[in-house]
Every structure is written in structure tokens, then in C-alpha cells.
Amino acid sequence: MADFRIREVEGMRQVCLDIDGETVRARRGALSNMNGNIRLIARLPRAGDMFRAMFTNEARVRPFYEGSGTIQLQPTLTGYHVLEVVEGERWILEPGAYWASEGTVALGLYREPLWASLWAGDGPLVWKTTLSGHGKVAISAPGPVETASVRQDSQLRVQGRLVLGRTVGLKFHSKRAAPFPRNLIAGQKRLRVFAGEGKTLVSWTPYWNEHLYRRMTGESIEGSMFE
């Protein structure tokens, strides 16, 4: 199996992938450098992928890397979480969360129900990356990541985009924090609700340096480095 390492230098973090005759894939444009006998393969997207790309910011091309050596991806002020996907388990990631994965992990697409995504403020057509198969996946995160379980008789309700991914047993929708007009008096926006039974990946608190950079500039450092 490929080795996924998270390297931290000068307050920045980057994912390092060590492969030995293996295949990994990564987000489009994420490569920083590679050392060894490694071949980069960028496969052309299918017609359906190009059509879906018109309605989402999720890249449909995720280059493959084959061979032996070390691959270092772009450093950012955000963090990363390494998820172990097991057989029989399927995850749905929020847009922009996917970073890299082993070749044994199958990537797919999932579209949220129209009204659920519209009321949540995400837009009418939201496509998200799905994970299945088995292997490691690196997920981009604004801060440390925890796994929170949701039972059939409960709901996870969060303010903002704190949930980075969920298993398919959980359904997503949004609702007021309290009946109108108490929600306005409380000053709470609509909550993002996850109901059913399954697991979620949540980032409750951002890294201070990324949070400070966003507050000062209004943008993520990732965009300025990649473009």
C-alpha cells in the first residue's frame, strides 16, 4: 500500500505520497514535485464528466501517478486528513475536499436533491465526489478532523460547512435553527442537517493561520498558489 504522510513546515502542510510499483491519483494541479521513476497520466474526461463540470467546481480530471518514488503535493495553510476507505463503505465528500487517493479507491459522483442543496445555499445542481473500494484518501480540511457518528434516532445539525464528508446512510437537508421569528431573534442562519445512520468527517475549529489569512484577504491561499 502507498504511504500517505502529512509534512508540516513553517506553519504550512503538504501531503507526501511514497509509492513502490503502485498507482495513486490526485486533484488536478496539486503536484509540487516528484522524485523517482514515476509516470504522470492524465486521462481525458468522458462526455458526461464534461457536462457535469459545467455545473460544479469539482474537477473531472484527477491525474494518475504510477511507478516508484515520492510525490509531494502543493503546500497550503489548511490541513489534511487521511481517511481509510474499507470495502462495503461509500463516502460522499463536500466539493473541494478531495485531494489524493490510492488507485484502489474508486471515485464517483453524487448529486444532492434539488431542494436540499438549494435551501442550503449551495445552488440547484451540486455534484459531489464519492469514494468506494478500499485504500487511503487524503482530504483537504480547514482544521483538525474528527469522525462523528450519527444514530438513527438523532440528527447532526451544524452552522456552516463543518462537515467535510459523510457515509451514504446519511441524508442531507437544511432547516431553520428555530421556528420563525425566533431564529431571527437568536441570530442563527439555517442549519445543515444530517439525518439517518452513519459517520461524518467534521472540522469543528480551523487552523489559526488559515483563518487569519482568510479574514485579512477574503480568499484562500490555495487559489493564489495554484493559479
C-alpha angles and dihedrals in degrees: 000000000000117000116236115200130178112215121199122197129160092351093306127110134209137177118241119197121200113195132179111192089328140120128238132168132209143189116286111272094009098117118114101168142326131209123197139029096325129148122205115215121189109188119204115252121246122248091256091052092053091050093051091047088066090068102040142043090229110115113234093204116074108172120227124226118204132183136037130313142058128308121195118196127208116293119235139175089246123080139241136228124202112219123195109217114203131199114277093024123107124192131197114209127202116246111282095016097103114093112154142338145180117268090248090067113090117217123210142158133256128186120210117229111275099244095041093056094039095054090045089059095246097115133254099285115042119168118192133191117251128204127208139150116049138298144068126315127189113216124196111232136177091225144348113328129224132184113237121190122215121204127213092251096050143055134218109223120184137177108232133350099321095132112080098178145353141193118256093255089076124080122208130220139135133238142171116279088232136355116289126300094016090067089060092047090051091049093229123143123215114301125231107234129202115191134176126046127311146072134297135198108225134182107199098176129031125226106266096233094052091045091050092048092052092048092050099042105020091229141082119256088227092071094050092050098046100045 
